[in-house]
Amino acid sequence: MKQRRQGFAHKHSLGQNFIEDEALLERLCELALVGGEDCMLEIGAGFGALTKPLARRAKSVLTLEIDRALLPILNVALEGSPNARVVCCDALRADLAALCAEAFGADAPLRVAANLPYYITTELISKLVRELPQAKSIAVMVQREVGDKLLSGPGEDGYGPLTLLCRYRYDVRRALDVPAACFTPPPKVDSSFMVLERREHPETPVRDEALLLRLLRGAFRMRRKTLANNLAACFSLDRADALRAMEAAGIGAQARAEELTLAQFAALSDALGDALG
């Protein structure tokens, strides 16, 4: 197996940094909360190092890999894992819901695990949360500063739409810090293994969830602008109407998006729903 890998050239353009420490991989599987009745979607199969222990624990594994050069290596690595299937595709462009429904069935208990290239982290986590709301958990290896962002609060660096989107649906925790030396080749920064565990009910309920998600995206569109100006632009409102919605939600006229809690955004979403009719 290692001979097969020796001919493989890691592609910096794909953010390929792999973990091969078996003890660490088993620990990551444990932290990912996978059980015998779970179906696993893995993003970024690499050499299959995490796929194999996932397959030992889960009912079924669907793993996505963008690099066709890894497929021969994966075919060998997963020969002893009949419940693991590899699909070569770009996870950012794939219909994840359709892939999971085809592989597992529409009502299968689903969990997600991913070792994400740093340059697609924010986009892919957002996609997972939006497209797979049924996932019981999402466990992702991310750059440590992204982990900090997911745990940040109002007024802190990195606080924004991704933080709030994840917090609305999931309990978010840093399960493990992973030094750069644990990867091959080592990246320039340390990583964090973040676990998002789905809440039975959203932290702060709203009348229109789609409107809340639209609000979270639009409120941070131009960070130098006040919330009222961003709302007016995002929802095609007169500034006076935006201010009235903010007042109804108990939010001051000069507020900026990065100052608001999730509960305040939920109240504003409901007030906007009234304003928009």
N, C-alpha and C positions, 0 to 999 in steps of 0.2 A: 504493500500500500504506500509506504513512504517513497518507494522508487517511482511510483506513478506520480506522486506529488512533486518529485524533484524536477520534473520537466515543466512544471506549472509556474508561470510568471505572474506574480501578484500585480494587479492593475490598480494603480493609484487613482485613476479616473473613476473607478467603481467603489473606492473607499474600502478596499479589501484588507481587513485586519482580523485574523482568525485566532480563536482560542483552542488550544489542543490539550491543556491540562485536564486530565480525566476527572480528578477530584473536584476541580472548580466547575467543570461542566455538570457533574452530578449535583453540586450545590445549587447551580442555577436552575436546574430542573425542579429541584425541591422548592426553591423560592417562587418559581413560576406557577405553583399550586396545582400542577397537573395530576389527575387521578385516573383510575382505570376506566371510568365511564366517559372521560373527556375526549373530545376530538380537538386536535391541535392544528392550528395554522401557524407554520413557521415561515418567517420571511428572512431570506438570506441563508441558504443552506451551507454555502461554503464547501468544505470538505465532508460535510455530514457529521461533524464531531458532536454537535448538539442534537442533531436529528436522531441519532442512534439511541441516546438515553431517553429522549422524549418518546420514541417509539416503544421502548421497554415499559414505560409508565402509562402511556395513553392507549385508548382504544384504537385510534387511527391518527395518522399524521399526514397532512398535506404541506409540502415544503416548496417554496417558490425561490427560484434562483435565476438571475438575469444573465449570468455568464455561461454561454454554451460550452466553453472550454472546460468547465467543471463537471459536465454531465458524465463523461466516462469515469471520472474519479468517484462521483456519487453513486453510479451504478454498481461499482465494486464495493464501496463502503456500506451500501444499504442492502447487500445481498441477503444478509441475515435478518432483515427487518421487513417482512412481507406486508406489514400494515402501514408502511411509509411509501408515499407516492411523491414524485418530483414533477413539478411543472416549470418549464423554462419560460419566464415572462418578466416583464417590468411591473413590479407591484404598484408603482405609482399610476400606471395606465390600466391595470387589470381591473375587471369587475370582481372585487373581492367577495361580495355577497353571492354572486352567481357561482363563483368557483367553490365556495364553501357549501352552498346548497347542493351542487352537483356531486361533490366529494363525500359529504356527510349526511345530507338530508336537511330539510328546512328547519327542523326542530331539534337538531342535535345539540347537546351541551358543548359549547365552543370556548376554547381559550386560545390566546395568541402569544407567541414568543418571537422575538426578533433581535438580531444583532445588526443595528442600523448603521449604514454609512452616515457620517456626521452631516454631510451636505444635504441629505433629504429628510433629516429627523423630524423637523417641525411639520413639513408637508405630509409625511407618511403617518405620523401619530394622529394628526387631524383627520386624515382619510380613514384610518382605522376606527376612530371614535364615531365618525359620521356614518360610515358604511356598514359597520358591524356592531350595532347597538346591543345585539343579543350576546356578545362576548362576555363571559363571566369575569375574565381578567385579561389584561394586556401587560405582558412583561417585556420590557425593552432595554437593551443596552444602549446607552446614549453618552455623549460627551458630558462630563461632570457639570459643566455650567448649564447645560440643558436641564439636568436634574435639579439644579438650583432654581431654574426658571419655573419648573413645574411645581415647586414647593413655595414659591414666592407669594408675598401678600401685597396689598395696595401700597403704592409708593415705592416699592422695592425694585431693584434692577431686574429686568426680564419679565416683570408682571405684564400680562397681556392676554390676548384672545385664547392662546393655547392653554395657558394656566387655568383660565376660567372655564373653557370648554371641558377640560379633563375633570376639574373639580365638580362641575355640575353633575356628572354621571358617575364618577368614581372616587373612591378613597385612594389617595395617592401617597406612596411612601418610597423612600430610598431603601431598598432591600440590602444592597451591598455596593461598596466602592471597589472598583477593579483598577489596579495600577496599570499604566501603559505597558510595563514589562511583561504582563500576562498575555499579550497579543503578539502574533507573528504576521507581518513585521510590526514592531511597536509603533503606535501612533505618537503624535507629539504631546498629547494631553491624556490625563487620566479619565476613566469612565465611571459611570454609575449604572447599576442595574435597578431600574425603576419598575415598580409593580403597581398597576392601576386595577383595583378590585371594584367591580361594579356594585353600586349601591342598589338596594332593593327599591328605593324611591329616590328621586333627585334630591340633592341637599336643600334646594329651594324651589318648590314647584312654581310653574308658570302656566298661564292659560294656553299659550301658543309657543311651543318649543321651537318651531322653525323661525318664528319672529325673534326669539331670544338669540338664536345662533346668528341670525342676520345682524342683530344689534351688536353682538360681540365683535363681529368682523368690522362693522362700519365705525364703531365708536373709537377704534384705535387707528383708523385709516391715516389721519394726519396728526401725529402726536403733539405737534406744536400748537394745534388749534384747540379751542375749548370744545367741550362735549357738545354744546348747543350747535356750534358750526358744523361739526362732523355729522350730527343727527340730521340737520337741515340738508346737507349734501347727500347723505346716504338714503334718506327716505323722501327726498324731494319735497321737503316741508318748508314753509316760511319759518324764519328764525323765531318769530313770536310763537308759532305753534309748537316748535321744539322746546322752547322755554316753558310753555304751559304744561307740556308732558313731564318735563323735569320737575316743575313745581308740584305737580300731582303726585310724583314719586318721592317728594321730600328732598330733592337734590338742588343745591344752590346754582345760581345762574352762571357762575364762573368756574364750575367744577370741570375737571379734566378726567378722561376715562381712567387713567392709571390710579386715581384716588378712590374709585368706587369698589365696594365689595360685591360679591356675587349676589347677595340679597338685594342690594340697591339696583343692580342691573335687572334682576327679576321684576322688581317693582316698576322700573322704567319700561320694561318690555310690556307689562300689562297696561301701563298708561299710554304707551304708543299704540297698542292695540285699540284702545278706545278712541284715540285721536285719528287713527287711520280708518276707523270704521270697519 
